[in-house]
Amino acid sequence: MARVAVTRVLPGDALDRLRACGHEVVVHPGALPPTPDELRALVSHADGLLCTLADRVDEPLLAAAADLRAIAVYAVGTDNIDFEATGRRAIAVGNTPDVLTDATADLAMALLLAAARRLPAAERNVRDGHWATWEPGGFLGLELRGARLVIVGGGRIGRATGERAEAFGMDVTFVGRGDDLHRALGAADVVSLHAPLTPGTRGLIGRDALAALPRGAILVNTARGELVDQLALAEALTSGHLAAAALDVTTPEPLPADDPLLDAPNLLVVPHIGSATTKARAAMAEQAVANLLAGLGGEPMPWPAEPSA
């Protein structure tokens, strides 16, 4: 029997598979992710760990977890994992690809549509009692047919977002590693970020990249908050250079209520809900458990994770 530490209560009944195999499952009971001290205590006698992106797995944590031999990340991204540290200890690491692709691409399109048609501002106008009449010039936005969408990152989610955008009649261009990002941005009406977080992509969308966008462009980010220089983004929104931005991810998460980004106009922020469908989250839990069962059994994980290049 192995002891498995789980850092959050998960939807669905996937954890019952671990229990049915005779493993002891210890779930952190809090509504928030465990603190570093709580996480160290949770894994101190654990053979397996099921964690989220909010849980940093690094050398200090692993030093407190001498028995750990399998880690399942309840996410596609694995930038919370120190792969050099896990590699030195021969700890298997897995993630949950594929099953959240459609859910996240759906949200990217929802954010794109909301920003393009100025839905947050229009909704507030109604709630604040300012809706006086139909206005010929009120809340004019971007029509998607014929608009140019630049997708940064051509992985599964980026491609799925592109398919959805093409169904709306958008002209889609993918930008990958080695492509001229600023040149592509110069022709964009909308930019949607889907790149992994790596040393090379951190701060990818900074002042220069934002300045390369035509005035009135829209930015959507459902990838990682660290891809964007948020101070530069706030400045671009405040100056009117950007028409709008819609974000599912920020730095940090959650954003403090007094963060200057939240004072920027024409900004929509949602709380990292890209994979938040019942189907996707249950499938993620099933994959994470399958990874743990394989790793604890000394077998290759069905969805092994590797560090982003």
C-alpha positions, -999 to 999 in steps of 0.1 A, spaced: 0 0 0 12 35 -9 4 68 7 -8 94 -18 -10 131 -9 -35 152 -28 -33 190 -26 -69 199 -34 -104 184 -32 -111 172 -68 -144 169 -87 -156 134 -96 -147 101 -81 -113 93 -96 -96 93 -62 -117 63 -53 -97 43 -78 -66 49 -57 -85 37 -26 -99 7 -44 -63 -3 -52 -55 -3 -15 -37 31 -14 -41 55 15 -53 89 1 -47 121 22 -64 152 8 -55 187 19 -88 199 34 -85 237 29 -104 258 3 -70 273 -7 -39 256 -19 -16 244 10 11 268 21 47 257 16 48 245 52 15 226 49 27 211 16 59 198 32 39 183 60 15 167 35 42 150 15 66 141 43 56 104 43 39 103 9 49 79 -19 28 97 -45 17 134 -50 -13 147 -69 -8 185 -72 -19 215 -91 -1 243 -108 -3 263 -75 20 238 -58 57 244 -62 76 211 -63 112 221 -58 144 210 -40 133 221 -5 100 202 -9 115 171 -22 141 171 6 111 167 30 97 139 10 122 110 10 96 84 0 82 103 -30 84 83 -63 55 96 -84 40 130 -91 8 137 -111 2 173 -120 -35 181 -124 -28 204 -155 -12 204 -189 15 229 -178 43 217 -155 62 250 -149 56 244 -111 79 213 -113 117 214 -108 125 186 -133 162 186 -124 153 179 -88 128 152 -96 152 137 -122 180 133 -96 156 113 -74 142 93 -103 107 106 -95 82 100 -123 61 131 -133 30 131 -154 4 157 -165 -30 158 -181 -28 168 -218 -55 166 -245 -86 164 -222 -88 201 -215 -80 213 -250 -116 219 -261 -127 235 -228 -98 260 -229 -102 268 -266 -139 274 -259 -130 299 -232 -104 316 -255 -132 322 -280 -156 333 -253 -130 359 -241 -123 370 -277 -160 375 -284 -166 393 -251 -136 417 -257 -144 422 -294 -181 431 -287 -173 450 -255 -197 429 -235 -183 437 -200 -188 475 -205 -222 470 -221 -234 448 -192 -221 473 -166 -240 500 -185 -273 481 -180 -266 473 -143 -255 509 -135 -288 522 -149 -272 541 -178 -291 523 -206 -313 552 -219 -320 541 -255 -306 523 -285 -276 542 -296 -263 542 -332 -227 547 -319 -229 528 -287 -205 500 -278 -191 497 -313 -168 467 -315 -149 444 -338 -168 421 -363 -150 388 -365 -155 379 -401 -124 390 -420 -106 401 -388 -70 389 -385 -62 367 -355 -26 359 -346 -22 328 -324 10 327 -305 18 290 -299 5 263 -323 0 235 -298 -32 216 -292 -51 245 -276 -38 270 -301 -49 249 -330 -83 242 -315 -88 280 -309 -78 286 -345 -104 261 -358 -131 279 -338 -119 313 -351 -120 302 -387 -156 290 -382 -163 327 -374 -146 337 -406 -114 351 -391 -81 351 -410 -59 330 -387 -21 331 -385 0 309 -362 33 321 -348 57 296 -334 93 294 -322 116 310 -348 89 330 -365 90 369 -366 66 377 -337 66 415 -341 60 413 -379 30 390 -373 17 413 -345 19 443 -369 -10 427 -389 -32 416 -361 -66 427 -351 -66 401 -322 -38 382 -306 -44 350 -286 -17 335 -265 -12 298 -262 26 294 -257 41 274 -228 59 293 -202 97 289 -207 127 311 -201 123 322 -237 86 331 -235 86 348 -201 77 384 -207 72 377 -244 44 403 -247 61 434 -234 62 471 -244 79 464 -278 55 436 -287 25 457 -276 38 487 -296 40 465 -327 3 458 -326 -19 482 -346 -38 507 -326 -72 492 -315 -60 456 -314 -72 431 -287 -51 407 -266 -64 374 -252 -44 352 -228 -55 318 -217 -19 304 -214 3 318 -185 2 352 -169 40 354 -170 39 357 -208 27 393 -205 43 423 -189 12 435 -170 25 470 -164 31 475 -201 -4 460 -208 -20 484 -183 -2 513 -200 -13 501 -235 -49 499 -224 -49 532 -206 -34 550 -235 -60 535 -259 -34 518 -280 -51 485 -272 -88 484 -275 -92 456 -250 -76 427 -232 -92 395 -219 -73 374 -195 -78 340 -178 -43 340 -163 -24 367 -144 7 372 -123 2 366 -95 -29 345 -92 -51 358 -77 -45 394 -85 -46 416 -54 -76 440 -54 -52 470 -55 -32 457 -85 -27 485 -110 -37 463 -139 -73 462 -125 -75 500 -129 -70 497 -167 -100 503 -189 -115 477 -213 -100 448 -193 -118 415 -186 -102 392 -161 -116 358 -151 -101 335 -124 -82 308 -144 -112 289 -156 -99 276 -189 -105 239 -181 -135 246 -159 -161 222 -174 -174 192 -156 -162 169 -184 -127 183 -186 -120 184 -148 -133 149 -143 -111 136 -172 -81 155 -158 -86 137 -124 -88 103 -142 -56 109 -161 -38 121 -129 -49 90 -110 -38 67 -139 -4 84 -139 -1 78 -102 -12 42 -103 14 35 -131 42 54 -113 36 38 -80 35 4 -97 69 9 -113 54 12 -147 57 41 -173 31 68 -168 6 69 -197 10 107 -198 46 115 -188 55 151 -185 86 168 -198 100 202 -190 91 229 -216 120 238 -238 
